[in-house]
Amino acid sequence: MTMNDAGRAMSDKPVLSRIDEHSLATIGAKLASQPYAKRGVPIGDTPIRVVLADDHTLFRAGVRVLLRQAPDIDIIGEANSSEEAIAVAERLSPDVLVLDLEMPDCSGLAATQELTNRVASVKVLILSMYSEDEYLLPVLDAGACGYLTKESAEQELLEAIRAVARGDTYVRPRVARLLASHQRTKARSPKDRMSEDFNHLSRRERDVLELVAHGFGGVEIGERLGISNKTVETYKERIEEKLGLKHRSEYITFALSIGLLHP
């Protein structure tokens, strides 16, 4: 995926961070008033060099005030767009880039992919108005080392930066199960995943899928199963929605893959 492609993909989502300026200003003010506190991740001897990238000035100011209170964090640059963030990161080679997921020029997802290709040593921590449920896995797959919501920044940003800087992946504990589930899914073979998807179909849906794969038409399937052609079409719609199949050839490929058909 190119940077522009990823940017377009993200633009299809609700643009929360661009329309909720009051909430962002409020969060930024809370960050600015939050006293520095040592948390669970130990402070290292070498300062962590950080670049902040967010197009909301008031929010970025709050983050800046919070981080400057920490003795082990050094803000060496800022950016208000994805393109500027990449340029600053290339020029300064920070340890951590704290990057907003939604930028005016393109998404943080696209910027992360681009930066990973250009400056692999920079660790990206995504800071977002969006919850992790929808975006955690895509940004980690793009190369980010952590994901934190802006609402959680007051309590967790310092710890997140330290964790990412030392090479860990940072996510909030409540969403760690998303990563575990993702890893289990990746570990399964395509055949295993297809077989599991097939087993999630109803008994009748499995019968229809198998008969379609064997080359029977709707009327013939209806006669064999004792149902109407209209009902057969309804089952096919459900199968196609659940498995993403569209054409008879895809039914055949799927059936071959899980052993319903033999070449």
C-alpha positions in Angstrom: 0.0 0.0 0.0 1.4 3.4 -0.9 1.2 6.4 1.4 -1.6 7.9 -0.6 -3.5 4.7 -0.7 -3.3 4.4 3.1 -4.3 8.0 3.5 -7.4 7.5 1.4 -8.3 4.3 3.3 -8.2 6.2 6.6 -10.2 9.1 5.1 -13.2 6.8 4.9 -13.4 6.6 8.7 -15.0 9.2 10.9 -12.7 12.2 11.4 -13.1 12.5 15.1 -9.9 14.3 15.8 -10.7 17.1 13.3 -14.2 17.9 14.5 -13.8 17.5 18.3 -11.5 20.5 18.9 -13.0 21.4 22.3 -12.3 17.9 23.6 -8.7 17.9 22.4 -8.1 21.3 23.9 -9.5 20.0 27.2 -7.2 17.0 27.1 -4.3 19.2 26.3 -5.0 21.5 29.3 -5.2 18.4 31.6 -1.9 17.2 30.3 -0.3 20.6 30.9 -1.5 20.6 34.5 -0.5 17.0 35.2 2.6 16.8 37.4 5.4 14.5 36.3 5.1 11.1 38.1 7.4 8.1 37.9 5.4 5.1 36.8 6.1 1.4 36.2 8.7 1.6 33.5 12.2 2.4 34.9 13.9 5.6 34.0 17.1 5.1 31.9 20.4 6.9 32.2 20.2 8.2 28.6 17.5 10.8 27.8 14.9 9.6 25.3 14.9 11.9 22.2 11.3 12.5 21.2 9.5 14.2 18.3 5.9 15.3 18.7 3.7 15.2 15.6 0.1 16.5 15.9 -1.8 19.1 14.0 -3.8 20.3 17.1 -1.6 23.1 18.6 -3.3 23.2 22.0 -3.1 19.4 22.5 0.5 19.4 21.4 1.3 22.2 23.8 -0.2 20.1 26.7 1.9 17.1 25.7 5.0 19.3 25.5 4.5 20.6 29.1 3.9 17.1 30.5 7.0 15.6 28.8 9.3 18.5 29.7 8.7 17.7 33.4 10.2 14.2 32.9 13.9 14.1 33.5 14.5 11.3 31.0 12.7 12.7 28.0 14.1 15.3 25.7 11.7 16.9 23.0 14.0 17.6 20.1 11.4 18.5 17.4 7.7 19.0 16.5 5.6 18.7 13.4 2.0 19.5 12.5 1.6 17.2 9.5 2.6 13.7 8.4 5.0 14.9 5.7 6.7 17.3 8.2 6.8 14.4 10.8 8.7 12.2 8.3 11.0 15.0 7.3 11.8 15.9 10.9 12.3 12.3 11.9 14.7 11.7 8.9 16.7 14.8 9.9 16.9 14.3 13.6 16.6 10.5 14.0 14.7 10.6 17.3 14.3 7.6 19.5 10.5 7.9 19.5 8.1 9.7 17.2 4.8 10.4 19.0 2.4 10.6 16.0 -1.3 11.5 15.7 -3.2 8.9 13.8 -5.3 11.5 11.9 -3.5 14.3 10.1 -4.7 16.8 7.5 -2.4 15.7 4.8 -2.5 11.9 5.2 -3.0 9.3 8.0 -0.5 8.4 10.6 -0.9 4.8 9.3 0.6 5.9 5.9 3.2 8.0 7.6 4.3 5.0 9.8 4.6 2.8 6.8 6.7 5.4 5.0 8.9 6.2 8.0 9.5 2.5 8.6 10.9 2.2 5.1 13.0 5.3 5.4 14.2 5.4 9.0 13.7 2.0 10.6 15.5 3.0 13.8 12.7 5.5 14.8 10.1 3.9 17.0 6.6 5.2 16.3 4.0 5.6 19.1 0.6 6.3 17.8 -1.5 8.7 19.9 -5.1 8.8 18.7 -8.7 9.9 19.5 -9.8 6.5 18.2 -10.2 3.5 20.4 -7.8 0.6 19.8 -10.6 -1.8 18.7 -10.5 -0.7 15.1 -7.0 0.7 14.5 -4.6 -1.2 16.8 -3.8 -4.1 14.5 -3.5 -2.0 11.3 -1.0 0.5 12.9 1.1 -2.3 14.5 1.2 -4.2 11.2 2.3 -0.9 9.6 5.3 -0.8 11.9 4.2 1.2 14.9 5.6 0.1 18.3 2.7 1.3 20.4 -0.8 2.7 20.5 -2.4 5.0 23.1 -5.6 6.9 23.1 -5.4 10.6 23.8 -7.8 10.2 26.7 -5.3 7.9 28.4 -2.3 10.1 27.7 -2.5 11.8 31.1 -1.9 8.6 33.0 0.1 6.5 30.5 2.0 8.6 27.9 5.3 8.8 29.9 5.3 5.0 30.5 4.3 4.3 26.9 7.3 6.4 25.6 9.7 4.7 27.9 8.4 1.2 27.0 8.6 1.9 23.2 12.1 3.5 23.5 13.5 0.3 25.1 12.1 -1.9 22.4 8.8 -3.1 23.8 5.4 -2.9 22.2 3.0 -0.7 24.2 -0.7 -1.2 24.4 -3.2 -0.7 27.2 -3.7 -3.9 29.2 -7.4 -4.1 28.4 -6.7 -4.4 24.6 -3.7 -6.8 24.9 -6.1 -9.6 24.1 -6.5 -8.2 20.6 -2.8 -8.9 20.0 -3.1 -12.4 21.4 -6.0 -13.2 19.2 -4.3 -11.7 16.2 -1.2 -13.8 16.8 -3.3 -17.0 17.1 -5.0 -16.1 13.8 -1.7 -15.5 12.0 -0.3 -18.8 13.3 -3.0 -20.8 11.7 -2.6 -21.9 8.2 -5.0 -20.7 5.5 -6.5 -24.2 5.3 -7.2 -24.1 9.1 -8.8 -20.7 8.8 -11.0 -21.8 5.9 -12.0 -25.0 7.8 -13.0 -23.0 10.8 -15.0 -20.6 8.7 -16.8 -23.5 7.1 -17.6 -25.0 10.5 -19.2 -21.7 11.5 -21.8 -22.2 8.7 -25.1 -23.8 9.5 -25.7 -27.4 8.4 -27.9 -26.3 5.5 -25.4 -23.6 4.4 -22.6 -26.2 4.3 -24.9 -28.5 2.2 -25.6 -25.7 -0.3 -21.9 -24.7 -0.5 -20.9 -28.2 -1.3 -23.6 -28.7 -3.9 -22.7 -25.4 -5.6 -19.1 -26.4 -5.7 -20.1 -29.7 -7.3 -21.7 -27.8 -10.1 -25.4 -28.0 -9.3 -27.7 -25.1 -10.1 -30.3 -23.5 -7.7 -33.2 -25.6 -8.9 -31.3 -28.9 -8.6 -30.0 -28.0 -5.2 -33.6 -27.1 -4.1 -34.8 -30.5 -5.3 -32.0 -32.4 -3.5 -32.6 -30.6 -0.3 -36.3 -30.3 -0.5 -36.4 -26.5 -0.4 -37.4 -23.8 -2.9 -35.0 -22.1 -5.4 -35.6 -18.8 -3.6 -34.5 -20.4 -0.3 -31.4 -21.7 -2.0 -30.5 -18.2 -3.1 -31.0 -17.0 0.5 -28.6 -19.6 1.7 -26.1 -18.6 -1.0 -26.3 -14.9 0.1 -25.5 -15.9 3.7 -22.6 -18.1 2.6 -21.2 -15.3 0.4 -21.5 -12.8 3.2 -19.8 -15.0 5.7 -17.0 -16.4 3.5 -16.6 -13.6 1.0 -17.4 -15.8 -2.0 -18.9 -14.3 -5.1 -18.5 -16.7 -8.1 -18.9 -20.4 -8.6 -15.2 -20.7 -9.2 -14.6 -19.3 -5.7 -16.9 -21.9 -4.2 -14.9 -24.6 -6.0 -11.6 -23.2 -4.8 -12.8 -23.0 -1.3 -14.2 -26.5 -1.4 -10.9 -27.9 -2.8 -9.0 -26.1 -0.1 -10.8 -27.7 2.8 -11.2 -31.2 1.2 -14.8 -31.1 0.1 -13.7 -31.6 -3.5 -10.8 -33.5 -4.8 -8.9 -32.4 -7.9 
